[in-house]
Amino acid sequence: MIRLKNEQQLDGIRRASRILSAVLDEVIQRVEPGVSGHDLDRYAYERITELGARPSFLGYMNFPASLCVSVDRAVIHGIPDKTKLRAGQVVGIDCGVVIDGYYSDSAVTVPVGAVSAEIRKLLQVTEESLYLGIAEAKVGNRIHDVSRAVYRRTKSEGYGVVRPYCGHGVGLEIHEDPQVPNYVGKGPNPRLKPGMVIAIEPMINLGGDDVRVLDDDWTVVTSDGSISAHFEHTVAILEDRTEILTLRPGDSHGVRSEAV
């Protein structure tokens, strides 16, 4: 069941999103060679709680951390550890925040120091596909319009598009209907209506589409060992516009609520 949010609920989700975008921006600035996923996770936990919220991933289905930290071949759901990041790697950082029962969700993939031109292009195209998908997330369109925009941009470069995992509704729970895949399949294709809040999140591989889950039962990696990129925003679909709730400070891609 798709839950349409009223204005009071939207304001609560905006508040959660402002906290998330501020914290994620601070975490990104701390990514450098020698820093560990554990360091980033500890910082995020401290900042989220200082701002009066909770990290929604921590304890969710027994997940042991506040951030998902996914390095290189890890697509999503990486468990942060004390391994130090090295120059030339990429790290996907996925974060969720809940405050007063309202949820937000966002992710970004960050280069660690200098990376190859091939990897820079993967990150650029994946982020572009996110905003192309968001541009289609408007009243009257359908979920597959979002999916098609992501898929066409990324497949035009020959990249792998992850199929078993996808975007989703969010706001009153950490995961809600509808699912928002990054390809056009035979699944549900609901029309987008005012009050819908969805997390759009392309997960794109430098190699093939296929992924598998490691023995920790969380970390999803590319089957061929190729580098993966993951970008995500929580967006609210309104009658007259689509509001990107989790834009980070200084990001000029769209409308964002006021600072924390």
N, C-alpha and C positions, 0 to 999 in steps of 0.2 A: 504494500500500500504506500503510495506516494503522499507524503505529508506536506501540505502547503502551509507556509509560515505566515502568521499575521505580523503586524508592524512591531508589536512588543517583542515577539520572538526574534524577528530580524534584528532588532536593536541588541538583543542578547548575543546573537551570533556575531554581530559586528564587533561587540566588545571582546569576545573570545578571539576574533580574527586580528584585532589590533594588537593584542598581547602577543599572539603567535608571530605576526609579521615582525614586530619589534625584536623579539627574542631570536628568531631565525636570522634576522639581519646581523645581530651581534655574534651569533655562532659562526656565520659565514666569514666574518672578519677575523675569526680565530683559526681558520683553516690555513695551515702552513706546514712545511716539512718538520717532522719531530713532534707534532701534536698527535695525540691518540684519539680514537673514537671515544674512549672512556673519559678523556679530558673534556671533550665537547659535550658529552652527555651530562656530566656532572655540572658543567656551567649552565646548560639549558635548564636542568632541574632547579638549580638555585634561583635563576632569574624568573622562571615561571611562577614559582612559589612566592618569591618576593613581591610579585605583581598581583598576588591574591588568587591565582588560578592553580589548576592541577595539570600535569602532563597526562593526557588521556590515554597514551599508549602504555604507560607504566602499570603493569598488572592486568592489562587487557588480555584475556585468554592466557594469562600467566607470562606475558612478555616481560622481560626483566629490566627494561630500560625506558627512559623518557624519549629518546630519539631512536629511530632506525638509521644506522650508519652503514652504508653499502658501498664498498670499495671495488673499483675496477669491474670485474666480471659479475659482482653482486648487483642484481637488479633492484631488489627491494627487501625490506625486513631484516637487514643485517643487524646483528647484535653487537653493540659497541664493545671493544675490548682495549687492552693496553698496547696493542701493536702500533708503532709509530708510523704515521703517514710519510711517504717518500715523494720527492719531487717527480713529476711526470705521471702521478696517479690522478684518478678522479674519485671524488667521494660524494655519494648521494646522501642527503640529509633530509629525513622526513620527520615531521613533528606535528603533534596534535595537542590542542589545549581545550580544557573544559572549565567553565566558570558559571556558577549558578545554574548548572544543568544545560548549558549551551556549548556546542562543540564547533571547532574549526580544524582545518587540516591543510597542510601545505608542504611542498617538497622542492628541493633545488639540487642540482648536481654541480659541484664546484671543482675546478682544476686545482691540484696541489702544486704550486709553483708553475713552471713552464711545462706545457704539454705539447704534443705533436699537432701539426696542422690538421691531421685526420681526426684527432679527438676533438679539437676545437670546433671543427665543422659539425661533428655529431652533436655536441652540446648546443651549438647555435641552432641547428635545424630542429632538434627536439623541442627547444624552448619556443621557436617560431611556431611549431605545430600546436603547442599549447594555446598560444594566442589566436591562431587560426580557428581552433576548436571553440574557444571562448567567443569569438566573433559570430559563430553560428548558434550560440546558446541564447536564443532570444524567443520571445513570445511568438507562438505560431509555428516555429520550426519543431523538428523532432530530434530525439536522441541521436538517430543515425546521421543527421546533418552534422552534428559535432564529431561523431566517429569518422565520418567520411573525410572531413577536413584534416584531421590528424593523420589518417592513413595515407591520403594522397600526397601530403607533403613529405612524409618520411619514406614512403615506398618509392617516391620519385628519385630518391638518392640511393636506393637499393638497400636500405636498412631493414633489420628485422623488427617486427612489431610483436610485442608480447601479447598473447591471447588469453591465457588462463586467469590473468589479473586485470582489473579495470578500475575506472573511477566509479563514483557512487554518490548517492544522496548523503547529506550530512546536516547537522544542526541541532537536532534534538537527541540524536544518538550519534555514536562514532561512525557507524555505517547504517545507511538507510537505502530504501529504494528511491530512484531506479539505479540499475547498473549503467555505467557509461563506458562501453568498450572503446578501444582505439582502432577498431576495424568494423566493417559493416557485415554483420552476420544475420542469422535467422531469428535472433532473440527478440524480446519485447522492444517496441519502438514508440514509446509514449510521446504525445505532443507536449511541448514545453509550455508551462502556464505561469502566470504571476504568482510569486510566493514559493516557487521551487528553489531550493538551495542544493547545489551539486558541487562535488569535487571532481575536476577534470584533471587527469594525470597520465600523459603519455609516458610509456616505458618502452624505450627504443634501443635496439642493439646494433652495434657496428657489424655484427655477423648475422646469423640466422635468427629465426623467430623463437626457436625452442629454448625452454628453460627447465630447470629441475630444482628440487629443494634439498639442501644439505642435511646432514644427520642431526643438526641442532633443531630440526623441525620448523625452522623459521626462515633462514636465509635462502632466498631464491637467486640462483645464478644462471648465467647463460650456459647452455649445454655445450657450446663449442669454445667456451673460454673467452669469448670476445668481450670488449668493453661495453657497458650499458649506461644509458642516461635516463634520468627520471625527473620530471618537473611537474608541479601540481599547484593549483590554486582552488580555493573555495570561492564560488561565485553565486550571487543571488540574482534570480531572474525576476525583474520587475516589469510593470506594465509598459513603462516608457524607456527602459534601458536595462543593461546587464551590469551589475556592480561587482567588480573584482574585490572581494573583501580582504584578501590576504596579500595585497600588494605591499611590498616592503618599502621603507623610507627611500625616497629618491628614485623609485621605479616610476617611469612615465608612461606605462602601457595602458593605463585606464583609470577609472574612478576608484578612489579609496576613501574610507572614512577618516576622521580626524585622528591625530596622534594619540598614543596611550596617555 
